[in-house]
Amino acid sequence: MTAEANRVIVKRFDALMGSDDLSPLDELCTPDMVNHSLAPDRPAGLEGTRQFLASTGRGFGDSGWSSLFVVAEGDLVVQYGVRGGHWRGGNLLGFDLPAGTYSRDAAFMYRLVEGRIAERWAVRDDLTMIRQLSAGTPRSLLR
């Protein structure tokens, strides 16, 4: 596959955040996909990604990218920018956060094999999100 074709695959995967229809995952990802950004208690492979998108991923109330840079070369695609949404409230990384609007830097990296996502990594500025949503929380708890 070309770098441009891989960029389109990642864009389609990205559009699944907050979607009710996760059936495209089977077409976009390899069955043995390794998602390095899943919590350790999630199942490995594609099933863990499906569970995340159907549960925790929906809590982000994703409104998409407010800025986005995409670099694609060969079988690698990297997205970097500012992404936000409306957190629906609940636990994030051990913090019980109230509902509210957030915006944070995020980078997602993908390795594709034969036009399907085989590996995914995520680097998100979760601390910024936690601070935005917990304005009433004593700062000593966030240090």
Buried (B, 14 or more C-beta within 10 A) or exposed (E): BEBEEBBBBBEEBBEBBBBEEBEEBEEBBBEEBBBEBBEEEBEEBBBBBBBBBEEBBBBBBBBEBEEBEBEBEEBBBBBBBEBBBBBEBEEBEEBEBEEBEBBBBBBBBBBBBEBBBBBBBBEBBBEEBBBBBBEEBEEEEEE
